[in-house]
């Protein structure tokens, strides 16, 4: 089968069958499978879906660097999935594949192929169908392997490599819920900018015995009075109070006479 033109995940001018699946763990792209540490909220070092670069693999803890923030940290290997060719995932469970495909940025026809965690050398194809992001929007297909190394989903339609399988089902969707359109989105998590909190300046408590009465009676603040301990609102309130008391005093005197 020939490759479809215009796909960002196909090497231009080179058939998919010519692209071997690498076996060496080169500095391949990796993906965070969860927020780490879990429950850390905004303080999490990694976000689910964040693109990573694996720096070293030491047992169950790997040293990774975020391609978003550049930060390095040690994380459990179970929190990291290596990704090759943008669609071949290593270390991803069925449930996690569903979570990834239901992330924003994916649509009907988004897919990934994951290595089986229980059957060594076997694979499964996970495809999102429909635009609605619900638990039943992802369909899984087991990729069987023949003794001669050829692969198939439906008997009678075999392929020499995963690339050929992907290439074919990108053109023809028979046997699947829909044709394969594009690999699972790897836009990655974005670091949300931390909002800058306004600076709060607490003015000292007022000593009313030392307040100049002219500050209380001035109607507006001049440029030199912008730092006055008496706010404009307070001065206006005092002026209004004095005006009302001065107006009420003559009226009371007239009534008493």
Phi and psi in degrees as a GROMACS rama.xvg file:
@    title "Ramachandran Plot"
@    xaxis  label "Phi"
@    yaxis  label "Psi"
@TYPE xy
-94.5927  153.392  UNK-2
-76.6142  151.15  UNK-3
-82.4235  135.057  UNK-4
-73.4361  152.792  UNK-5
87.3247  1.16993  UNK-6
-88.5996  131.084  UNK-7
-68.3961  -16.7775  UNK-8
-100.646  10.5129  UNK-9
-111.394  133.269  UNK-10
-69.5605  119.874  UNK-11
-57.5038  133.698  UNK-12
77.8686  1.39351  UNK-13
-124.952  124.177  UNK-14
-64.6937  149.081  UNK-15
-61.1804  -33.8627  UNK-16
-64.9513  -16.9  UNK-17
-85.8965  -3.70772  UNK-18
-99.0743  106.247  UNK-19
-74.3953  152.76  UNK-20
-80.755  116.114  UNK-21
-69.5149  146.734  UNK-22
-105.834  -18.8157  UNK-23
-79.6787  138.095  UNK-24
-80.4582  59.8359  UNK-25
-58.2423  174.888  UNK-26
-66.0573  67.48  UNK-27
-76.8155  162.333  UNK-28
-68.2975  145.926  UNK-29
-137.128  166.809  UNK-30
-137.481  139.925  UNK-31
-78.7596  128.195  UNK-32
-91.5437  -3.09813  UNK-33
-163.894  167.977  UNK-34
-72.9405  136.906  UNK-35
-137.215  130.481  UNK-36
-67.871  149.406  UNK-37
-67.8004  142.64  UNK-38
79.0786  5.46442  UNK-39
-82.4612  -10.8501  UNK-40
63.6298  -131.278  UNK-41
-67.1793  -17.3689  UNK-42
-88.7976  3.52932  UNK-43
-61.4862  136.274  UNK-44
-71.9358  -33.2682  UNK-45
-131.998  148.828  UNK-46
-110.656  150.203  UNK-47
-59.5544  132.498  UNK-48
88.4052  -1.2376  UNK-49
-73.97  134.607  UNK-50
-76.4237  137.62  UNK-51
-129.099  163.244  UNK-52
-123.824  122.787  UNK-53
-80.2153  118.944  UNK-54
-90.9199  -38.0495  UNK-55
-158.157  150.927  UNK-56
-119.674  110.111  UNK-57
-125.509  89.8821  UNK-58
66.2718  -131.213  UNK-59
-84.7505  -6.50486  UNK-60
-118.162  126.937  UNK-61
-112.53  146.927  UNK-62
-94.5968  120.34  UNK-63
-126.767  158.9  UNK-64
-124.537  131.275  UNK-65
-73.7242  132.731  UNK-66
-80.8006  -6.97594  UNK-67
-91.4009  -53.004  UNK-68
-102.043  -18.3557  UNK-69
83.0596  -3.27867  UNK-70
-72.8997  146.315  UNK-71
-107.879  143.731  UNK-72
-161.402  158.33  UNK-73
-92.4464  130.668  UNK-74
-134.454  154.228  UNK-75
-61.8459  141.593  UNK-76
-60.9825  -24.644  UNK-77
-69.4667  -13.1079  UNK-78
-92.9551  0.462645  UNK-79
-125.361  137.869  UNK-80
-123.188  126.853  UNK-81
-78.0659  142.344  UNK-82
-127.844  128.081  UNK-83
-121.898  139.558  UNK-84
59.8177  17.9746  UNK-85
71.484  -8.29785  UNK-86
-131.984  -7.51432  UNK-87
-102.196  111.177  UNK-88
-106.397  135.514  UNK-89
-112.066  127.402  UNK-90
86.2389  27.6479  UNK-91
-114.312  128.34  UNK-92
-82.4443  170.561  UNK-93
-58.97  -46.7291  UNK-94
-63.7902  -41.9298  UNK-95
-67.8233  -34.2348  UNK-96
-61.2083  -40.042  UNK-97
-64.3088  -42.7548  UNK-98
-61.4359  -41.9378  UNK-99
-66.2349  -42.8347  UNK-100
-71.8949  -21.3694  UNK-101
-90.1591  1.56179  UNK-102
-69.5705  153.043  UNK-103
-57.0717  145.148  UNK-104
104.08  -14.3897  UNK-105
-102.067  158.807  UNK-106
-147.7  -175.182  UNK-107
-61.3354  126.907  UNK-108
99.8537  -9.27291  UNK-109
-66.9829  144.102  UNK-110
-150.792  166.344  UNK-111
-152.68  155.529  UNK-112
-114.289  130.196  UNK-113
-120.979  143.605  UNK-114
-73.3784  136.45  UNK-115
-65.5522  135.762  UNK-116
-86.1474  -10.6218  UNK-117
-114.562  -25.2677  UNK-118
-118.609  101.441  UNK-119
-59.7491  132.88  UNK-120
81.7716  2.31719  UNK-121
-107.805  161.831  UNK-122
-135.909  163.27  UNK-123
-134.72  143.73  UNK-124
-103.298  126.323  UNK-125
-114.513  126.418  UNK-126
-127.625  133.689  UNK-127
-87.1911  132.862  UNK-128
-122.263  131.928  UNK-129
84.5163  159.831  UNK-130
-89.1953  -15.6514  UNK-131
-75.2122  124.674  UNK-132
-87.0719  81.5399  UNK-133
-128.02  167.646  UNK-134
-61.3313  -27.2326  UNK-135
-93.9416  15.5703  UNK-136
-91.3177  2.85126  UNK-137
-121.587  128.564  UNK-138
-113.048  140.434  UNK-139
-114.41  141.097  UNK-140
-130.108  130.738  UNK-141
-79.4841  133.059  UNK-142
-98.6744  113.07  UNK-143
-87.1085  151.892  UNK-144
-121.541  126.299  UNK-145
-81.9317  168.547  UNK-146
-63.0057  -29.0739  UNK-147
-85.1178  4.80901  UNK-148
92.6625  -7.84095  UNK-149
-75.0172  155.809  UNK-150
-120.116  153.868  UNK-151
-158.517  154.386  UNK-152
-105.214  -49.3734  UNK-153
-104.446  130.269  UNK-154
-55.7875  139.991  UNK-155
94.1495  -7.82004  UNK-156
-129.709  92.2747  UNK-157
-110.208  159.251  UNK-158
-138.522  144.467  UNK-159
-74.9157  -16.5114  UNK-160
-154.576  165.69  UNK-161
-63.584  -34.4498  UNK-162
-60.5927  -43.6771  UNK-163
-66.5394  -36.7265  UNK-164
-63.4504  -47.293  UNK-165
-62.5816  -42.4782  UNK-166
-59.946  -45.0779  UNK-167
-65.411  -49.8349  UNK-168
-74.1772  -8.1084  UNK-169
-76.1405  -29.8113  UNK-170
-89.4271  -39.9996  UNK-171
-130.014  128.82  UNK-172
-101.092  13.7469  UNK-173
-62.6162  133.958  UNK-174
90.1647  -14.1509  UNK-175
-112.767  167.712  UNK-176
-68.2392  -26.5194  UNK-177
-168.841  160.727  UNK-178
-64.3461  153.784  UNK-179
-75.8929  126.071  UNK-180
-103.628  -47.284  UNK-181
-160.838  151.952  UNK-182
-62.9934  158.419  UNK-183
-50.3646  132.889  UNK-184
-58.6197  134.09  UNK-185
-123.114  41.3603  UNK-186
-63.8292  -28.6283  UNK-187
81.7805  161.792  UNK-188
-72.331  148.904  UNK-189
-107.603  137.763  UNK-190
-77.2363  113.689  UNK-191
-71.2044  131.569  UNK-192
-63.5945  136.442  UNK-193
-79.0498  119.327  UNK-194
-63.4237  139.069  UNK-195
-81.0054  119.735  UNK-196
-77.2578  139.252  UNK-197
-63.7471  144.974  UNK-198
-73.4669  126.251  UNK-199
-102.56  119.567  UNK-200
-105.682  116.199  UNK-201
-91.0003  118.07  UNK-202
-77.9591  148.52  UNK-203
-65.5615  155.121  UNK-204
-62.0027  143.958  UNK-205
-80.9769  138.197  UNK-206
-102.945  98.4698  UNK-207
-63.7491  -24.1722  UNK-208
-68.0343  -21.9191  UNK-209
-106.53  6.28328  UNK-210
-80.1074  128.085  UNK-211
-69.5471  127.257  UNK-212
-61.0306  -25.3365  UNK-213
-64.9875  -28.4677  UNK-214
-69.0429  -29.0999  UNK-215
-78.1455  -28.1264  UNK-216
-99.3547  -10.5704  UNK-217
-68.5101  138.22  UNK-218
-82.3077  -29.9665  UNK-219
-141.163  153.59  UNK-220
-86.9624  125.971  UNK-221
-79.7126  167  UNK-222
-54.9846  -30.8561  UNK-223
-77.0072  -15.518  UNK-224
-103.257  13.6428  UNK-225
-63.5257  -28.0195  UNK-226
-95.4019  17.3757  UNK-227
-63.3887  139.393  UNK-228
-68.7582  -14.5004  UNK-229
-99.6661  118.755  UNK-230
-72.2413  158.274  UNK-231
-61.4044  -38.66  UNK-232
-62.3383  -40.8121  UNK-233
-67.2227  -40.1016  UNK-234
-63.4574  -40.684  UNK-235
-65.9016  -37.6559  UNK-236
-64.8995  -41.1249  UNK-237
-66.4421  -41.413  UNK-238
-62.9957  -41.7949  UNK-239
-64.4053  -39.7518  UNK-240
-64.5111  -45.1524  UNK-241
-64.3466  -38.8453  UNK-242
-62.8773  -42.512  UNK-243
-68.0576  -39.3914  UNK-244
-68.7637  -37.0741  UNK-245
-67.9361  -34.1751  UNK-246
-73.1687  -37.3065  UNK-247
-73.7125  -27.3514  UNK-248
-62.6625  -49.2076  UNK-249
-61.7589  -36.5028  UNK-250
-63.9157  -40.1888  UNK-251
-66.8829  -36.7115  UNK-252
-65.628  -38.1988  UNK-253
-66.2708  -37.8048  UNK-254
-67.4105  -40.2442  UNK-255
-68.1465  -27.7307  UNK-256
